[in-house]
Amino acid sequence: MDFEKSEKYQSARDSLPENLRPVFKRIVDEYAFHTHVKYGRGYVAYAVLAELVRNGWRPTEAHDD
């Protein structure tokens, strides 16, 4: 996606250990999708999402519908 070219995205991603980078990409993808649906654009605060991942955020596989 285009956000992967962003310096802010790359900086936030690179601040994480290699093993957390796929988790970061997933939360960015999901957050961008939902902000696009709700607000019409996929704004993401990459540093905030990186901090969430760094502090233990992980996706759940089961979703409550």
C-alpha positions in Angstrom: 0.0 0.0 0.0 1.0 3.6 -0.4 1.4 4.2 3.3 4.4 1.9 3.3 6.3 4.5 1.3 5.7 7.1 4.1 8.7 8.2 6.0 6.6 8.3 9.2 5.4 4.7 8.6 9.0 3.5 7.9 10.3 5.3 11.0 7.6 3.8 13.3 8.1 0.3 11.7 11.9 0.5 12.0 11.6 1.4 15.7 10.1 -2.1 16.3 12.0 -5.4 16.5 11.7 -7.5 13.4 9.3 -9.9 15.0 6.8 -7.2 15.8 6.8 -5.6 12.3 4.1 -7.9 10.9 1.9 -7.1 13.9 2.4 -3.4 13.2 1.5 -3.8 9.6 -1.7 -5.6 10.5 -2.8 -2.9 13.0 -2.0 -0.2 10.4 -3.9 -2.0 7.7 -7.0 -2.5 9.9 -6.9 1.0 11.4 -6.5 2.6 7.9 -9.4 0.5 6.6 -11.7 1.6 9.4 -10.8 5.3 9.3 -11.4 5.2 5.5 -14.8 3.6 5.9 -15.8 6.0 8.8 -14.2 9.2 7.7 -13.4 8.8 4.0 -9.6 8.7 4.4 -7.2 6.3 6.0 -5.4 8.6 8.4 -3.0 6.7 10.7 -0.8 7.9 13.6 2.0 5.4 13.0 4.0 6.3 16.1 0.9 5.7 18.3 0.2 2.3 16.7 3.9 1.3 17.0 3.6 2.2 20.7 0.5 0.0 21.1 2.4 -2.9 19.5 5.5 -2.3 21.6 3.3 -2.3 24.7 1.7 -5.7 23.9 -1.2 -5.1 21.4 -1.9 -8.2 19.4 -4.8 -9.1 17.1 -7.4 -11.5 18.3 -8.4 -14.2 15.9 -12.0 -14.5 17.1 -14.1 -11.5 16.4 -17.4 -10.6 18.2 -20.0 -9.8 15.5 
